[in-house]
């Protein structure tokens, strides 16, 4: 029996509200229906409501009373994530929260506790590990072909919690981090163009590095630079894992990414490289249907990740890029949790842990690189 779409309100007038969340909600008519938007500013709320064709509010209480949303997507400026997220939960909404879940762990705990007390669900818009190339790697690891993953690397694969989440995904989100050793340094850069700011001149980058020790002797290695998203000087993108029976290396220049995944060839003397295929609706394009790994293994020759947003009829669905698929996966996770009464596939505790590792890295750096034991004091500030 077909289920009614869940009623969704966008809470906040951040940039992603109009160009990302509005279109995503409308593109999933069987799952979600946009019913209203909220903003602190009457002018911005009205503009967003008019753009998306729904009522706008500056009173969250009135929005809930008059439009009865079941889900609130919190999309506000970076510093307000925690406070507005808590407000949305206290208003009785299941929420999709932007990253990070909150800047202080105590704020994250308050949101989680408020949701638990009300029987509400929380998902975090942590899309990096949900992108198709990451999903097929996780399916391969889950298949057992690689055995146990010993070490995982995120090397400019994403800033802060995004990069930490990619690194942790290869080890498994159930892997328990024990301590973090960090180094954070500022360095001058030669004059060049900033893609995001649209300016040219000398710049300063902040490099962040961390070694995360996990239970059972496994390691996570994290690297990032503050200019990684918009500098021609920092074009590198890589994530890697070293496993019992093989390895995986992603290398990239911007969006031009090369995946090299290998097992052991028969005879045990050479690597056996896995072929990854993007399977489109047609050979010449269309929407992404699946990621298919041709492993060369006789027992599991093919491992497939199916795009949950592939069109039911060829040519009758969205042709999303990888990031849109990732974010839509976050929303679908929350929808499924609300409908089933189960838990989201990532959830607030994982989002909190990613932020905790980032805070521990910066705290370790402030202490001269001394290892910082986890868990942290919940009052730890975003540094």
C-alpha positions as CSV (number, residue, x, y, z in Angstrom):
1,X,0.0,0.0,0.0
2,X,1.4,3.4,-1.0
3,X,2.3,5.6,1.9
4,X,1.4,9.3,2.2
5,X,4.4,11.6,1.8
6,X,5.8,13.1,5.0
7,X,5.1,16.8,5.5
8,X,8.3,18.8,5.6
9,X,9.2,22.3,6.7
10,X,12.5,24.0,6.0
11,X,13.7,25.7,9.1
12,X,16.0,28.5,8.1
13,X,16.9,30.6,5.1
14,X,20.5,29.4,4.6
15,X,21.8,29.1,1.0
16,X,21.0,25.4,0.8
17,X,17.4,26.0,1.6
18,X,16.5,27.3,-1.8
19,X,19.0,25.7,-4.2
20,X,19.3,22.3,-2.6
21,X,16.6,21.3,-0.1
22,X,13.6,22.8,-1.8
23,X,14.3,21.0,-5.1
24,X,15.2,17.8,-3.4
25,X,11.9,17.7,-1.4
26,X,9.9,18.4,-4.5
27,X,11.8,15.7,-6.5
28,X,10.7,13.0,-4.0
29,X,6.9,13.3,-4.2
30,X,6.2,9.8,-2.8
31,X,8.4,10.5,0.2
32,X,8.2,14.2,1.1
33,X,5.9,17.2,0.6
34,X,7.1,20.7,1.4
35,X,4.5,22.6,3.4
36,X,6.2,25.7,4.9
37,X,9.4,27.6,5.6
38,X,10.6,29.5,8.7
39,X,13.1,32.3,9.1
40,X,14.0,34.8,11.7
41,X,13.8,37.6,9.1
42,X,10.4,38.4,7.7
43,X,12.0,39.6,4.4
44,X,14.1,36.4,3.9
45,X,11.4,34.1,5.0
46,X,8.9,35.7,2.6
47,X,11.4,35.5,-0.3
48,X,12.1,31.8,0.4
49,X,8.4,31.0,0.7
50,X,7.6,32.8,-2.6
51,X,10.5,31.1,-4.4
52,X,9.4,27.6,-3.2
53,X,5.6,28.3,-3.4
54,X,4.7,27.6,0.3
55,X,3.7,29.7,3.3
56,X,6.4,31.5,5.3
57,X,6.6,32.1,9.0
58,X,8.8,33.8,11.6
59,X,7.0,32.0,14.4
60,X,7.9,28.4,14.6
61,X,5.0,27.7,16.9
62,X,2.5,29.1,14.4
63,X,4.2,27.2,11.5
64,X,3.8,23.9,13.4
65,X,0.2,24.7,14.4
66,X,-1.0,25.8,10.9
67,X,1.0,23.5,8.5
68,X,1.5,20.4,10.7
69,X,5.0,19.3,9.4
70,X,6.4,16.0,10.6
71,X,10.0,16.8,9.6
72,X,12.0,20.0,9.9
73,X,15.1,20.5,7.8
74,X,17.3,22.8,9.7
75,X,19.3,25.0,7.2
76,X,20.7,28.1,9.0
77,X,23.9,30.0,9.1
78,X,26.9,27.9,10.4
79,X,27.0,29.2,13.9
80,X,23.2,28.7,14.6
81,X,23.1,24.9,14.0
82,X,22.9,23.9,17.6
83,X,20.4,26.5,18.9
84,X,18.0,26.3,16.0
85,X,18.2,22.5,15.9
86,X,17.2,22.3,19.6
87,X,14.4,24.8,18.9
88,X,13.0,22.6,16.1
89,X,13.1,19.4,18.2
90,X,11.4,21.2,21.1
91,X,8.7,22.3,18.7
92,X,8.0,18.6,18.1
93,X,9.7,18.0,14.8
94,X,11.8,15.1,13.6
95,X,14.8,16.9,12.2
96,X,17.5,16.7,9.5
97,X,20.3,18.8,10.9
98,X,23.0,20.4,8.9
99,X,26.6,19.8,9.9
100,X,28.0,19.9,12.5
101,X,25.1,18.7,14.7
102,X,26.3,21.5,17.1
103,X,29.6,23.3,17.8
104,X,29.7,22.3,21.5
105,X,29.2,18.7,22.6
106,X,26.8,19.9,25.3
107,X,24.6,21.5,22.7
108,X,24.6,18.2,20.7
109,X,23.7,16.3,23.9
110,X,20.8,18.7,24.6
111,X,19.4,18.1,21.1
112,X,19.7,14.3,21.4
113,X,18.1,14.2,24.9
114,X,15.2,16.5,23.8
115,X,14.5,14.2,20.8
116,X,14.7,11.1,23.0
117,X,12.3,12.6,25.5
118,X,9.8,13.3,22.7
119,X,10.2,10.1,20.7
120,X,11.6,12.0,17.7
121,X,14.2,11.0,15.1
122,X,17.3,13.0,14.2
123,X,19.5,12.5,11.1
124,X,22.5,14.5,10.2
125,X,23.1,15.9,6.6
126,X,26.5,14.2,6.5
127,X,26.6,13.3,2.8
128,X,30.2,12.7,2.0
129,X,30.2,8.9,2.8
130,X,26.8,8.6,1.0
131,X,28.1,9.7,-2.4
132,X,28.0,6.8,-4.9
133,X,31.7,6.2,-5.1
134,X,31.9,6.0,-1.4
135,X,28.8,3.8,-1.2
136,X,30.3,1.1,-3.5
137,X,33.5,1.0,-1.5
138,X,31.5,0.5,1.7
139,X,29.5,-2.3,-0.1
140,X,32.8,-3.9,-1.1
141,X,34.1,-3.7,2.5
142,X,30.8,-5.1,3.8
143,X,31.0,-8.0,1.4
144,X,34.1,-9.3,3.3
145,X,36.3,-9.3,0.2
146,X,38.8,-7.0,1.9
147,X,38.7,-8.7,5.3
148,X,39.4,-6.4,8.3
149,X,40.4,-2.8,7.5
150,X,43.4,-1.9,9.6
151,X,44.1,1.7,8.7
152,X,42.0,4.5,7.1
153,X,43.1,7.8,5.6
154,X,41.2,11.0,4.8
155,X,43.7,13.2,3.0
156,X,41.9,16.4,1.8
157,X,38.8,14.3,1.3
158,X,36.7,16.9,3.2
159,X,37.0,19.4,6.0
160,X,36.6,18.6,9.7
161,X,33.7,16.3,10.5
162,X,33.1,15.5,6.7
163,X,36.7,14.2,6.3
164,X,36.5,12.4,9.7
165,X,33.3,10.7,8.7
166,X,34.8,9.4,5.4
167,X,37.8,8.1,7.4
168,X,35.6,6.4,10.0
169,X,33.3,4.9,7.4
170,X,36.0,2.5,6.1
171,X,36.7,1.2,9.6
172,X,33.0,0.9,10.3
173,X,30.9,3.5,12.3
174,X,30.9,1.0,15.2
175,X,34.7,1.3,15.6
176,X,35.4,3.0,18.9
177,X,38.0,5.8,18.9
178,X,40.2,5.9,22.0
179,X,42.5,8.9,21.6
180,X,43.5,11.7,19.2
181,X,46.8,13.3,18.5
182,X,46.6,16.5,16.6
183,X,48.7,19.2,14.9
184,X,47.3,22.5,13.6
185,X,49.5,25.2,12.0
186,X,49.1,28.3,9.9
187,X,51.2,28.9,6.9
188,X,51.5,31.9,4.4
189,X,50.6,31.2,0.8
190,X,51.6,33.1,-2.4
191,X,49.1,35.4,-4.0
192,X,46.4,33.6,-6.0
193,X,42.7,33.6,-6.7
194,X,40.2,32.4,-4.1
195,X,37.3,30.7,-6.0
196,X,34.9,31.2,-3.1
197,X,35.7,34.8,-2.2
198,X,36.3,35.9,-5.8
199,X,39.4,37.8,-4.7
200,X,43.1,37.6,-5.6
201,X,46.0,38.2,-3.1
202,X,48.2,36.6,-0.5
203,X,46.5,34.1,1.7
204,X,47.0,32.1,4.9
205,X,46.1,28.4,5.2
206,X,45.4,26.4,8.3
207,X,46.6,22.8,8.1
208,X,45.0,20.3,10.4
209,X,46.4,16.8,11.0
210,X,45.3,14.0,13.3
211,X,46.1,10.4,14.2
212,X,43.1,8.7,15.7
213,X,43.7,5.5,17.6
214,X,40.7,3.1,17.6
215,X,40.0,0.1,19.8
216,X,41.7,-3.1,18.5
217,X,44.8,-1.2,17.3
218,X,43.2,0.3,14.2
219,X,44.2,3.8,13.0
220,X,42.6,6.7,11.3
221,X,44.7,9.4,9.7
222,X,43.2,12.8,8.8
223,X,44.6,15.8,6.9
224,X,42.9,19.0,5.8
225,X,43.8,22.5,4.7
226,X,41.4,25.5,5.1
227,X,41.9,26.4,1.4
228,X,41.1,22.9,0.2
229,X,37.8,23.9,-1.5
230,X,38.9,27.0,-3.5
231,X,42.7,27.1,-4.0
232,X,44.6,26.1,-7.1
233,X,47.6,25.5,-4.8
234,X,45.7,22.6,-3.0
235,X,44.2,20.4,-5.7
236,X,44.8,17.0,-4.1
237,X,41.9,14.8,-3.0
238,X,42.5,11.3,-1.6
239,X,40.9,8.8,0.8
240,X,42.5,5.4,1.4
241,X,42.2,2.2,3.4
242,X,44.6,-0.6,4.0
243,X,42.9,-3.9,4.7
244,X,43.8,-7.5,5.5
245,X,43.2,-8.7,1.9
246,X,43.7,-5.6,-0.2
247,X,43.6,-1.9,-0.3
248,X,41.8,1.1,-1.8
249,X,43.2,4.4,-3.0
250,X,41.2,7.4,-4.2
251,X,43.3,10.1,-5.9
252,X,41.9,13.2,-7.5
253,X,42.5,16.6,-8.9
254,X,39.3,18.5,-8.1
255,X,36.4,16.4,-9.3
256,X,38.6,14.3,-11.6
257,X,38.8,11.2,-9.4
258,X,40.6,7.9,-9.9
259,X,39.6,4.9,-7.8
260,X,42.2,2.1,-7.5
261,X,40.9,-0.9,-5.5
262,X,42.8,-4.1,-5.3
263,X,42.6,-7.6,-4.0
264,X,45.2,-10.4,-4.4
265,X,45.5,-12.1,-7.8
266,X,45.5,-15.9,-7.9
267,X,48.9,-17.2,-6.9
268,X,49.3,-14.4,-4.3
269,X,52.0,-12.5,-6.2
270,X,50.3,-9.5,-7.7
271,X,47.4,-7.1,-7.1
272,X,44.1,-7.9,-8.7
273,X,42.4,-4.6,-9.6
274,X,38.7,-4.1,-9.3
275,X,36.9,-2.4,-12.1
276,X,34.2,0.1,-11.1
277,X,31.4,0.9,-13.5
278,X,28.9,3.7,-13.3
279,X,25.8,2.2,-14.8
280,X,23.6,4.8,-16.4
281,X,20.1,4.4,-17.8
282,X,21.7,4.3,-21.3
283,X,25.2,3.6,-22.4
284,X,25.4,7.3,-23.4
285,X,24.0,8.8,-20.2
286,X,20.7,9.4,-18.4
287,X,20.3,9.0,-14.6
288,X,22.7,6.9,-12.5
289,X,21.2,3.5,-11.9
290,X,23.9,1.8,-9.9
291,X,27.6,1.5,-9.1
292,X,28.9,-1.9,-10.1
293,X,32.2,-3.4,-8.9
294,X,33.7,-6.2,-11.1
295,X,35.9,-7.8,-8.6
296,X,37.6,-10.7,-10.4
297,X,36.8,-12.9,-7.4
298,X,35.2,-16.2,-8.4
299,X,33.0,-16.3,-5.4
300,X,31.8,-12.7,-5.6
301,X,32.5,-11.5,-9.1
302,X,30.0,-8.6,-8.9
303,X,29.1,-6.3,-6.0
304,X,26.4,-3.7,-6.7
305,X,25.2,-0.5,-5.0
306,X,21.8,0.5,-6.4
307,X,21.0,4.2,-6.5
308,X,17.8,4.5,-4.4
309,X,16.8,7.5,-6.5
310,X,17.0,5.8,-9.9
311,X,13.9,6.5,-12.0
312,X,11.2,3.9,-11.9
313,X,10.7,4.5,-15.6
314,X,13.7,5.4,-17.8
315,X,13.9,9.1,-18.5
316,X,11.2,9.9,-15.8
317,X,13.4,10.9,-12.9
318,X,16.1,13.3,-11.8
319,X,19.6,13.1,-13.1
320,X,21.3,14.2,-9.9
321,X,25.1,14.6,-9.4
322,X,26.8,12.7,-6.6
323,X,26.4,15.3,-3.9
324,X,22.7,15.6,-4.5
325,X,22.4,11.9,-4.3
326,X,24.3,12.0,-1.0
327,X,22.1,14.7,0.6
328,X,18.9,13.0,-0.7
329,X,20.2,9.8,1.0
330,X,20.3,11.7,4.3
331,X,16.7,12.8,3.9
332,X,15.5,9.4,2.9
333,X,17.2,7.9,5.9
334,X,15.2,10.2,8.2
335,X,11.9,9.5,6.2
336,X,12.4,5.7,6.6
337,X,13.2,6.1,10.3
338,X,10.1,8.2,11.0
339,X,7.9,5.7,9.0
340,X,9.3,2.6,10.5
341,X,10.0,3.7,14.0
342,X,13.6,2.5,13.6
343,X,16.8,4.5,13.6
344,X,18.5,6.6,10.9
345,X,21.4,4.9,9.2
346,X,23.9,7.5,10.5
347,X,22.2,9.5,13.2
348,X,23.0,12.1,15.9
349,X,25.4,10.0,17.9
350,X,27.7,9.5,14.8
351,X,27.4,13.2,14.0
352,X,28.4,14.1,17.6
353,X,31.4,11.7,17.5
354,X,32.7,13.2,14.2
355,X,32.6,16.6,15.9
356,X,34.2,15.3,19.1
357,X,37.2,14.0,17.1
358,X,37.6,17.3,15.4
359,X,37.6,19.1,18.8
360,X,40.0,16.6,20.3
361,X,42.4,17.1,17.4
362,X,42.4,20.9,18.0
363,X,42.7,20.5,21.7
364,X,45.7,18.1,21.3
365,X,47.3,20.7,19.0
366,X,46.8,23.4,21.6
367,X,48.5,21.2,24.1
368,X,51.6,20.8,22.0
369,X,50.6,17.5,20.3
370,X,49.8,15.6,23.5
371,X,47.4,12.7,22.9
372,X,43.8,13.5,24.1
373,X,41.8,10.7,25.5
374,X,38.2,10.2,24.5
375,X,35.4,10.9,25.5
376,X,35.9,14.6,25.8
377,X,34.3,16.8,28.4
378,X,30.9,17.7,26.9
379,X,31.5,21.4,27.6
380,X,34.4,21.4,25.1
381,X,34.1,24.4,22.9
382,X,34.5,24.5,19.1
383,X,38.1,25.7,18.7
